[in-house]
């Protein structure tokens, strides 16, 4: 398993909040546990105390995406390094769940979750995964959706670094809004041109008299 895969942990957590819409789905321990996905052992450690801790980590991860989206690479890296220092990971070689056709283990690197509490484990994996993604693909591959008021985090894996939206839905909505804005502008210009022509014709008629 590629270690950059773990960067999705960061995206999932950041997107539990939509500041532009005033929404926050991180409201219960069950939501915290769902964020872990198939990591059931880590999820079971979650308690009510993790809600506040998860929100704090979420704010710090969003700050990384905001800095990257704003073009401040140094700040994005510094913020992420701060998380890595506070929440270290325990890399391990794993292979017992993945075997080849001959039954031999397919050895790969695995990030073991932190044993102290659910938040520390999740933050360690999310930060390390995001760090691998950043160093492998570039800081500019971390973005925030341009479809207002969404601003969800996303990881750009396109071949030409062209991604601007977190989903096809947001991309469609933004394109429709841009199309309608262009049509309104064209209509306003046409109306303005029509009024100018009318004024010119009246002025010409007055001059002839």
VEXDREN-2710 file (C-alpha; in Angstrom, 1 decimal):
% VEXDREN-2710
k/r/px/py/pz
1/UNK/0.0/0.0/0.0
2/UNK/1.4/3.4/-1.0
3/UNK/1.9/5.6/2.1
4/UNK/0.4/8.6/0.2
5/UNK/-2.9/6.6/0.5
6/UNK/-3.1/7.8/4.1
7/UNK/-3.5/11.4/2.9
8/UNK/-7.2/10.7/2.5
9/UNK/-7.4/10.6/6.3
10/UNK/-6.6/14.3/6.3
11/UNK/-9.2/15.1/3.6
12/UNK/-11.9/13.1/5.3
13/UNK/-11.4/14.9/8.6
14/UNK/-11.1/18.4/7.1
15/UNK/-14.3/18.0/5.1
16/UNK/-16.4/17.2/8.2
17/UNK/-16.7/21.0/8.4
18/UNK/-18.0/23.4/5.8
19/UNK/-17.3/26.9/7.2
20/UNK/-18.9/28.7/4.3
21/UNK/-22.1/26.9/4.9
22/UNK/-21.9/26.9/8.7
23/UNK/-22.0/23.1/8.8
24/UNK/-20.1/20.7/11.0
25/UNK/-20.8/17.0/10.9
26/UNK/-18.2/16.1/13.6
27/UNK/-20.9/15.9/16.3
28/UNK/-20.6/12.4/17.8
29/UNK/-18.2/9.6/18.7
30/UNK/-19.9/7.5/15.9
31/UNK/-18.8/10.1/13.3
32/UNK/-15.2/10.0/14.7
33/UNK/-15.3/6.2/14.4
34/UNK/-16.5/6.3/10.8
35/UNK/-13.5/8.5/9.9
36/UNK/-11.2/5.5/10.6
37/UNK/-12.8/3.4/7.8
38/UNK/-11.7/-0.2/8.1
39/UNK/-9.4/0.5/11.0
40/UNK/-11.8/-0.9/13.6
41/UNK/-9.3/-1.4/16.4
42/UNK/-8.4/2.3/16.4
43/UNK/-12.0/3.4/16.0
44/UNK/-13.0/1.5/19.1
45/UNK/-10.7/3.6/21.2
46/UNK/-12.6/6.8/20.4
47/UNK/-14.4/8.5/23.3
48/UNK/-16.4/11.7/23.8
49/UNK/-13.1/13.4/24.7
50/UNK/-11.9/12.8/21.2
51/UNK/-14.5/15.1/19.7
52/UNK/-12.8/18.3/20.9
53/UNK/-9.3/16.9/20.1
54/UNK/-10.4/15.9/16.6
55/UNK/-11.8/19.4/15.9
56/UNK/-8.5/20.9/17.0
57/UNK/-6.5/18.7/14.6
58/UNK/-9.0/19.4/11.9
59/UNK/-8.4/23.1/12.2
60/UNK/-4.7/22.6/11.9
61/UNK/-5.0/20.3/8.9
62/UNK/-7.3/22.8/7.1
63/UNK/-4.6/25.5/7.8
64/UNK/-2.2/23.3/5.8
65/UNK/-4.6/23.2/2.9
66/UNK/-5.3/26.9/3.1
67/UNK/-1.6/27.8/3.0
68/UNK/-1.0/25.4/0.1
69/UNK/-4.0/26.7/-1.8
70/UNK/-2.8/30.3/-1.2
71/UNK/0.6/29.5/-2.7
72/UNK/2.5/29.7/0.6
73/UNK/4.6/26.6/0.4
74/UNK/6.8/27.4/3.3
75/UNK/3.9/27.9/5.7
76/UNK/2.1/24.7/4.5
77/UNK/5.3/22.7/5.2
78/UNK/5.9/24.3/8.5
79/UNK/2.4/23.7/9.7
80/UNK/2.6/20.1/8.6
81/UNK/5.9/19.6/10.2
82/UNK/4.4/20.8/13.5
83/UNK/1.8/18.1/13.3
84/UNK/4.4/15.5/12.5
85/UNK/6.5/16.4/15.5
86/UNK/3.5/16.3/17.8
87/UNK/2.0/13.1/16.4
88/UNK/4.8/10.8/15.4
89/UNK/4.0/7.5/13.6
90/UNK/5.2/4.0/14.0
91/UNK/6.0/2.6/10.5
92/UNK/5.9/-1.2/10.3
93/UNK/6.4/-3.8/7.6
94/UNK/3.2/-5.7/7.0
95/UNK/2.0/-8.4/4.7
96/UNK/-0.1/-10.9/6.6
97/UNK/-3.3/-9.6/4.9
98/UNK/-1.9/-9.6/1.4
99/UNK/-0.5/-12.6/-0.3
100/UNK/0.6/-13.5/-3.9
101/UNK/-0.7/-16.4/-5.9
102/UNK/1.8/-18.7/-4.2
103/UNK/0.6/-17.7/-0.7
104/UNK/3.7/-15.7/0.1
105/UNK/3.2/-12.4/1.9
106/UNK/3.2/-9.2/-0.2
107/UNK/5.4/-7.1/2.1
108/UNK/4.6/-3.4/2.3
109/UNK/5.0/-0.4/4.6
110/UNK/2.2/0.2/7.0
111/UNK/1.6/3.1/9.4
112/UNK/0.7/1.7/12.8
113/UNK/-1.8/3.8/14.7
114/UNK/-0.7/5.5/17.9
115/UNK/-1.7/3.5/21.1
116/UNK/-2.4/6.5/23.4
117/UNK/-5.8/7.7/22.1
118/UNK/-7.9/7.8/19.0
119/UNK/-7.0/11.4/18.1
120/UNK/-3.3/10.8/18.3
121/UNK/-3.5/7.7/16.2
122/UNK/-5.7/9.4/13.5
123/UNK/-3.6/12.6/13.5
124/UNK/-0.3/10.7/13.1
125/UNK/-1.6/8.8/10.1
126/UNK/-3.3/11.8/8.5
127/UNK/-0.3/14.0/8.9
128/UNK/2.2/11.4/7.6
129/UNK/0.0/10.5/4.7
130/UNK/-0.4/14.2/3.7
131/UNK/3.4/14.6/4.1
132/UNK/4.1/11.8/1.7
133/UNK/1.5/13.2/-0.8
134/UNK/3.1/16.6/-0.6
135/UNK/6.6/15.5/-1.1
136/UNK/5.7/13.1/-3.9
137/UNK/3.4/15.3/-5.9
138/UNK/4.1/18.8/-4.8
139/UNK/2.5/21.4/-2.4
140/UNK/0.3/22.7/-5.2
141/UNK/-1.5/19.4/-5.3
142/UNK/-3.3/20.3/-2.0
143/UNK/-6.3/22.5/-2.8
144/UNK/-9.6/23.9/-1.6
145/UNK/-12.6/23.8/-3.8
146/UNK/-13.2/27.0/-5.8
147/UNK/-16.9/26.5/-5.9
148/UNK/-18.2/29.0/-3.4
149/UNK/-19.2/28.5/-0.7
150/UNK/-17.9/24.9/-0.6
151/UNK/-14.1/25.2/0.1
152/UNK/-13.8/21.4/0.7
153/UNK/-10.2/20.1/0.7
154/UNK/-9.0/17.9/-2.1
155/UNK/-5.9/16.2/-3.4
156/UNK/-5.1/16.9/-7.0
157/UNK/-3.9/13.8/-8.8
158/UNK/-4.7/14.9/-12.3
159/UNK/-1.9/14.6/-14.9
160/UNK/-1.8/18.3/-15.8
161/UNK/-2.4/19.7/-12.3
162/UNK/-5.7/21.2/-13.5
163/UNK/-8.1/20.2/-10.6
164/UNK/-10.0/23.1/-9.1
165/UNK/-13.0/21.5/-7.4
166/UNK/-13.5/18.8/-4.8
167/UNK/-16.1/16.9/-6.9
168/UNK/-17.8/16.7/-10.2
169/UNK/-20.9/18.2/-8.6
170/UNK/-19.1/21.4/-7.6
171/UNK/-17.4/21.6/-10.9
172/UNK/-20.7/21.5/-12.7
173/UNK/-22.3/24.0/-10.4
174/UNK/-19.4/26.4/-10.9
175/UNK/-19.5/26.0/-14.7
176/UNK/-23.2/26.7/-14.7
177/UNK/-22.8/29.8/-12.6
178/UNK/-20.0/31.0/-14.8
179/UNK/-22.1/30.4/-17.9
180/UNK/-25.1/32.3/-16.5
181/UNK/-22.8/35.2/-15.4
182/UNK/-21.4/35.4/-19.0
183/UNK/-25.0/35.5/-20.4
184/UNK/-26.0/38.2/-18.0
185/UNK/-22.9/40.3/-19.0
186/UNK/-23.7/39.8/-22.7
187/UNK/-27.3/40.8/-22.2
188/UNK/-26.2/43.9/-20.2
189/UNK/-23.8/44.9/-22.9
190/UNK/-26.3/44.3/-25.6
191/UNK/-28.9/46.4/-23.8
192/UNK/-26.3/49.2/-23.2
193/UNK/-25.3/49.1/-26.9
194/UNK/-28.9/49.4/-27.9
195/UNK/-29.4/52.4/-25.7
196/UNK/-26.3/54.0/-27.1
197/UNK/-27.5/53.5/-30.6
198/UNK/-30.9/55.0/-29.8
199/UNK/-29.2/58.0/-28.3
200/UNK/-27.0/58.4/-31.3
201/UNK/-29.9/58.2/-33.7
202/UNK/-31.9/60.8/-31.7
203/UNK/-28.8/63.1/-31.6
204/UNK/-28.4/62.8/-35.4
205/UNK/-32.1/63.5/-36.0
206/UNK/-31.9/66.7/-33.8
207/UNK/-28.8/67.8/-35.7
208/UNK/-30.5/67.4/-39.1
209/UNK/-33.4/69.6/-37.9
END
